[in-house]
Amino acid sequence: MKYNRTYNFSAGPAMMPEPVLEEIAAEMLNYRGSGMCVMEMSHRSKVFQQIRDEAEADLRRLMGIPDNYKVLFIQGGGTVQFAMVAMNLMKNGLACYVETGAWSKKAIAEAKKYGEVKIVASSADKNFSYIPDCSGLDIPENADYVYICENETINGTTYFNLPDTKGKVLVSDQSSMFLSRPCDVEKYGLIWAGVQKNVGPAGMAVVIIREDLLRDDLPGFVPTYMSYKTHADNDSLYNTPNCWAIYCCGKVFRYLLDNGGLEAMNARNEEKAKILYDFLDGSKLFTGAVVKEDRSLMNVPFVTPSKEQDADVVAASKAAGFDNLKGHKSVGGLRASIYNAMPREGVEALVEFLKKYEAEHA
Ligand SMILES: *Cc1c(COP(=O)(O)O)cnc(C)c1O
């Protein structure tokens, strides 16, 4: 490997495409004749305006975002969105949430500060190892929206079918699967994603929101910055945005467009995940933590028979040159996050390592 980079299986911040990092490095000291680094630029300058506009245009092309949706770049990462969603969309003061793990639990806890939350389905009974049936949810007539975490980063589950929301607005946290597969934006009222999982550097969320959900009648306590309309009305330039993240994400959007778009990413991701899942399915030592039909293509949690052995595998993997295979502290075990930028060779190398470990410890 040219740069002696490690295969980094972190759940986030995570790997970025190497050609993108090379381009960023080449433009670091002097961005395209501007005489400065993007980090040094005024967010009101022409040159940055173009970076922002291109990033949005490329994302729109990549996802096929309809004209009646706004694309917003908002600081505060994913966690701020837990609050923003509830603050902006709870008009009747009642929202439905599907509970599939730590990230939906956080969203639920935050939403409860602003209104009533009804948990319409949950997989808590089996340690969040599956996606509950969402075909016949009991959704009250006055519910403002139905909220899902579409890919559970910690537990490793993903939706292959969206819930039937009975005509209510669907809100989705796509943080750990954003741009990993084609997405029919029109099925959602709002999609948001913290970008440090599958796109770029930490500290920003992309929000895609249907225009009719933007409100100018928000309660007075809602901070100006926390209103989606503030960002929509100002092209995400109400205040100084995370210029650096917008620039890096824009590079990744362009890279994905140049490499076949989301269909191609999905095919590659299916192929990569299959290599790992096939191994786990056949292994006598390692067991996948999720039911087959709901397994994430991005985050793959698995365990050995004991905590001690889990820790031993993590230590051995580090010594073998892999990084961040430890499961989230709340669930333990191991977890391999294999986002868009994880090369197929990385997954193959990991499986070779796990095979060898298993043979040596049989
Ligand atoms: C990481 C993550 C978040 C939180 O993102 P922060 O930027 O750390 O606040 C929210 N939801 C999901 C699904 C995540 O994976």
The ligand as an SDF file (V2000), in Angstrom:
LIG
                    3D

 15 15  0  0  0  0  0  0  0  0999 V2000
  -23.0810    8.3000   14.9260 C   0  0  0  0  0  0  0  0  0  0  0  0
  -24.5520    8.3180   14.8400 C   0  0  0  0  0  0  0  0  0  0  0  0
  -25.2950    9.3920   15.3750 C   0  0  0  0  0  0  0  0  0  0  0  0
  -24.6800   10.5530   16.1550 C   0  0  0  0  0  0  0  0  0  0  0  0
  -23.8210   11.2880   15.4380 O   0  0  0  0  0  0  0  0  0  0  0  0
  -22.9170   12.4480   16.1280 P   0  0  0  0  0  0  0  0  0  0  0  0
  -22.4090   13.2160   14.9700 O   0  0  0  0  0  0  0  0  0  0  0  0
  -21.8480   11.7660   16.9220 O   0  0  0  0  0  0  0  0  0  0  0  0
  -23.7900   13.2480   17.0060 O   0  0  0  0  0  0  0  0  0  0  0  0
  -26.6630    9.3420   15.2130 C   0  0  0  0  0  0  0  0  0  0  0  0
  -27.2680    8.3280   14.5810 N   0  0  0  0  0  0  0  0  0  0  0  0
  -26.5840    7.2810   14.0640 C   0  0  0  0  0  0  0  0  0  0  0  0
  -27.3110    6.1850   13.3820 C   0  0  0  0  0  0  0  0  0  0  0  0
  -25.2040    7.2420   14.1900 C   0  0  0  0  0  0  0  0  0  0  0  0
  -24.5260    6.2020   13.6920 O   0  0  0  0  0  0  0  0  0  0  0  0
  1  2  1  0
  2  3  1  0
  2 14  2  0
  3  4  1  0
  3 10  2  0
  4  5  1  0
  5  6  1  0
  6  7  2  0
  6  8  1  0
  6  9  1  0
 10 11  1  0
 11 12  2  0
 12 13  1  0
 12 14  1  0
 14 15  1  0
M  END
$$$$
